[in-house]
Amino acid sequence: MKTIAHSLNFITELDETNSTAKQLLALPKSVQITMLEGLLKELLVPALKPIIDEANEGNSYATLKVVV
């Protein structure tokens, strides 16, 4: 089976005046990214799975998958 890799980019906008945002921005960039990607994986993947399963139902030529 052939695959096509998609490229999705997520951007998080932070309010620099918020105390929690200030704490996040004080961390190294790599830590910020790791934390935010972890949050996206925890929240979005479980929420998307039923939608993706429904979209894939009955498809004979392509299957959409989330790879984390």
Buried (B, 14 or more C-beta within 10 A) or exposed (E): EEEEEEEEEEEEEEEEEEEEBEEBEEEEEEEBEEEBEEEEEEEEEEEEEEEBEEEEEEEEEEEEEEEE
